[in-house]
């Protein structure tokens, strides 16, 4: 099957072809005709399967051309990154249609968003909190919405947006098409779907809570205080003898932990940046852009980056700390092996995380192979009094050293040829 068989208009097919796509993914092949039919849709698919185009393309077709000031399509998503990504897809696929797309999310000034609403838009892509803020200020009119999309609905519920979503739904016209896209189907998602969707077409191209088949998953057991030293080794040598890593998305549980690990990797000569909810939108965009361009080798992220980051050909994802919610593991590792590519997910598992790993395996209904932990160096810096002589300020210890502490500084920077010292495209 190719896109021309899905009933899409010539101007959309032209935009798709210019993106280099000719064959739809399974979710696109099933969702696009269902959305074009006007039916409500409940769609489940693993992240990275192309579900954004699965609703953007048919909705662009149904809108035809620009009209009025109030949006006719409302897309709700959980994060700034995903919201911006959906909007970019809408602009790219709709380049030959006279349609207006507007993005609304928090963390940036309201003024440009208010100005955009006053000028008018056809597609409004928003996070729930900022959208409600603007509705309450009476600058956002939702009375013309005819198509509602909840993207990554499970994540929005995980982030506590359920009450905001219900408030927004009450503001919409009763007669509308509802589309719900979710990577997992929890009981809460099924309950929301039962309340919101009317006789929906159900589209599912992956089993519940499964991961992309093309992701090679491995784990290493390592003491918590040694994790960062093992991670440096992996960047230098790889996880399976494949050689130095030049790009890896590394997940931590906390914002503070992400900042600290990024600093430690930088001190070890590995170009790194952190991305999380406390970072300004400009800083998040800059870090992601530098990562995509190969200017940094490690992007250290909290759960904010497990959804919505579309990084082509990302070779590996690292769970520096396992998530407390098993489903979040699925979304984290879904950042690799996207759009038909392959990838690896590496988890560093300390003794206190053994239970979390078992929960993840039960949720996925598959085991994560635990490989023999490679030998790696533990390199500590001496107190500041000796910092002036870097060569004498390091102590090499075997990886079983009991004296190492997680808070100590890693090895010095300035190591020629270290991953991240050059761009990788």
Secondary structure, DSSP 8 states (H G I E B T S, - for coil): --GGGGT--HHHHHHHHHTT--S--HHHHHHHHHHHTT--EEEE--TTS-HHHHHHHHHHHHH-S--SSS-SEEEE-SSHHHHHHHHHHHHHHTTTS---EEEE-SSS-SHHHHHHHHH--SEEEE-HHHHHHHHHTT----TT--EEEESSHHHHHHTT-HHHHHHHHHTS-SS-EEEEEESS--HHHHHHHHHH-SS-EEEESS-TT---TTEEEEEEE--GGGHHHHHHHHHHH-SSS----S-EEEE-SSHHHHHHHHHHHHHTT--EEEE-TTS-HHHHHHHHHHHHTTS-SEEEE-GGGSSS---TT--EEEESS--SSHHHHHHHHTTSS-TT--EEEEEEE-GGGHHHHHHHHHHHTS--EEE------EEEE--GGGTT-GGGGEEEE-TT-TT--TTS--S-S--TT-TTSS---
